[in-house]
Amino acid sequence: METIDQARLIAKALAGKKALDIQVIRISDVSVLADYMVIATGTSSTHVKALADEVEYKLDEAGYTVSHIEGYRGNSWILMDYIDILVHIFDDESRKYYNLERLWEDGEPVEFENIE
C-alpha cells in the first residue's frame, strides 16, 4: 500500500467516527519527519480517544502498527506516529491553540473525494 493510501485509510477511519475538519497535508517536500500529516478534531476527550482507537484498529487490520503514541492519557491531543504519517487528533480548543495547519502551511493540502 502506498503512503497516500495509508493516509486515505486514516482519514476514512476518522470520518467513520465523525471526526471534524479532517485535514491531510503532504509534508515530504518540506520536512524529513514524515510524508503526510493527518489532523482531525474530536468533540470531547472521550471522542478524541475513540478516534485514536479507531485509527489504530483500522490500520492494524490493514497490517500497519503504530510506532508510538503520545498524549493518550491526556485530555486534548493525541499524536500517533506511523513513521511516514503523523496523526494529530485534538479537541477543538487545543487545535485552535496549536494551529498546526499554519505551522505546516508550506505543505500541500491533499483533497480526498468521498472520504467517508
Residue pairs with C-beta under 8 A, 6 or more apart in sequence:
1 9
1 62
3 35
3 36
3 84
3 85
4 36
4 110
6 59
6 62
6 64
6 82
6 84
6 85
7 24
7 35
7 36
7 38
7 85
7 110
8 24
8 112
8 115
9 58
9 59
9 62
10 24
10 38
10 55
10 58
10 59
10 82
10 85
10 87
11 22
11 24
11 38
11 40
11 112
11 115
12 58
12 115
12 116
13 54
13 55
13 57
13 58
13 59
14 22
14 38
14 40
14 51
14 54
14 55
14 89
15 22
15 115
15 116
16 54
16 116
17 47
17 50
17 51
17 54
18 43
18 47
19 40
19 41
19 42
19 51
19 89
20 40
20 41
20 42
20 43
20 92
21 39
21 40
21 41
21 95
22 38
22 39
22 40
22 115
23 38
23 39
23 40
23 101
23 109
24 36
24 37
24 38
24 39
24 109
24 110
24 112
25 36
25 37
25 38
25 39
25 101
25 104
25 107
25 108
25 109
25 110
26 35
26 36
26 107
26 108
26 109
26 110
27 33
27 34
27 35
27 36
27 37
27 104
27 107
28 34
28 35
28 36
29 107
29 108
30 104
30 106
30 107
31 104
31 107
33 86
34 81
34 83
34 84
34 85
34 86
35 84
35 85
36 84
36 85
36 86
36 110
37 85
37 86
37 87
37 88
37 100
37 104
37 107
38 85
38 86
38 87
38 88
39 87
39 88
39 89
39 90
39 95
39 100
39 101
40 51
40 87
40 88
40 89
40 90
41 89
41 90
41 91
41 92
41 95
42 48
42 49
42 50
42 51
42 89
42 90
42 91
43 91
43 92
44 91
45 74
45 75
45 76
45 91
48 75
48 76
48 77
48 78
48 89
48 90
48 91
49 72
49 78
51 78
51 89
52 69
52 72
52 78
52 80
52 87
52 89
55 80
55 87
55 89
56 66
56 69
56 80
59 65
59 66
59 82
64 82
66 80
66 81
66 82
67 81
67 82
67 83
68 79
68 80
68 81
69 78
69 79
69 80
69 81
70 78
70 79
70 81
71 77
71 78
71 79
72 78
75 91
76 90
76 91
76 93
76 94
77 88
77 89
77 90
77 91
77 94
77 98
78 87
78 88
78 89
79 86
79 87
79 88
80 86
80 87
80 89
81 87
88 100
90 98
